[in-house]
Amino acid sequence: RRHHGPLTGLIVDLVHLLSQQLNFNYTMTLVPDGKFGNVQTVNKTLEAVGMIAQILECKTHMSISTLAITLSRSEHVAFTTSWMDYGLLLYRAIPTPQKPNIFAFLEPFHPN
């Protein structure tokens, strides 16, 4: 197994295996500004940050991450389709409706 400093996990292992099978070299780095990235136009000037900026400024060839595909991003960079979706959701029980108690006004006086 090859180590990339603080970078570990499924994506790191997958890129390493692909590089062996497809015979290419690569270097993994963290984004200098630590941002996923976005693109916006300010005063008719294109401004990008994060991974998107790294690609648009030709400082990197590709980015592999859990980056959401948004309209503004997809207008400037090409995305592949998702190959894994964790589908993290929050679940809670729906309360069962209770019949109204006609003697509810007496509950504060119940001995228990």
C-alpha positions in Angstrom: 0.0 0.0 0.0 1.3 3.4 -0.9 1.0 6.3 1.5 0.3 9.9 0.6 0.9 11.7 3.9 -2.4 12.6 5.5 -4.3 11.3 2.5 -5.8 7.8 3.0 -9.0 6.0 2.1 -10.9 4.5 -0.8 -10.3 7.2 -3.3 -6.6 7.2 -2.6 -6.4 3.4 -3.1 -8.6 3.6 -6.2 -6.4 6.2 -7.9 -3.3 4.1 -7.0 -4.8 1.0 -8.6 -5.9 2.9 -11.7 -2.4 4.4 -12.1 -0.9 0.9 -12.0 -3.4 -0.5 -14.5 -3.4 2.5 -16.9 0.3 3.3 -16.4 0.2 7.0 -15.4 1.9 9.0 -12.7 0.1 11.3 -10.3 0.7 13.5 -7.3 -2.0 14.0 -4.7 -2.3 17.4 -2.9 -4.7 19.2 -0.8 -6.4 22.4 -2.1 -4.3 25.3 -0.9 -7.4 27.4 0.2 -9.1 24.3 1.7 -12.4 24.9 -0.2 -14.4 22.6 -2.5 -14.8 25.4 -4.9 -17.3 27.5 -6.8 -17.4 29.9 -9.7 -19.2 33.2 -9.9 -19.1 36.2 -12.2 -18.3 39.5 -10.5 -18.2 42.7 -12.6 -18.0 40.6 -15.8 -14.9 38.8 -14.4 -14.9 35.0 -13.7 -13.9 34.3 -10.1 -13.3 30.8 -8.9 -12.1 29.3 -5.6 -11.0 25.9 -4.3 -10.7 22.8 -6.5 -12.6 24.5 -9.3 -10.1 27.4 -9.4 -7.2 24.8 -9.4 -8.7 23.2 -12.5 -9.6 26.4 -14.4 -6.2 27.9 -13.7 -4.5 24.7 -15.0 -2.8 24.1 -11.7 -4.2 20.5 -11.6 -5.6 18.2 -14.2 -8.5 16.7 -12.2 -10.1 16.6 -8.8 -11.5 13.6 -7.0 -13.8 14.4 -4.2 -17.4 14.4 -2.8 -18.1 17.6 -4.7 -21.7 18.3 -5.5 -22.5 19.0 -9.1 -24.1 22.5 -9.3 -25.2 24.5 -12.3 -22.4 27.2 -11.8 -19.8 24.5 -11.4 -21.0 22.4 -14.4 -20.9 25.4 -16.7 -17.1 25.6 -16.3 -15.8 22.1 -15.6 -16.7 18.7 -16.8 -18.0 16.2 -14.3 -18.3 12.4 -14.4 -21.3 10.7 -13.0 -21.3 9.7 -9.4 -19.8 6.3 -8.8 -20.7 6.1 -5.1 -23.5 7.7 -3.1 -23.6 7.3 0.7 -27.1 8.6 0.9 -26.8 10.0 4.4 -30.2 10.8 5.7 -31.8 11.6 9.0 -34.7 9.5 10.0 -37.2 10.0 12.8 -40.4 8.2 13.8 -43.7 9.8 12.9 -45.8 10.2 16.1 -49.0 8.1 16.1 -52.0 10.3 16.4 -53.9 9.8 19.6 -57.6 10.1 20.1 -58.5 13.2 22.1 -59.5 12.4 25.7 -62.7 14.1 26.7 -61.6 14.0 30.3 -58.2 15.6 29.6 -59.1 18.5 31.9 -59.1 16.1 34.8 -55.5 14.7 34.1 -53.7 17.3 36.4 -55.8 15.9 39.3 -54.9 12.3 38.7 -53.4 10.6 41.8 -50.4 9.1 39.8 
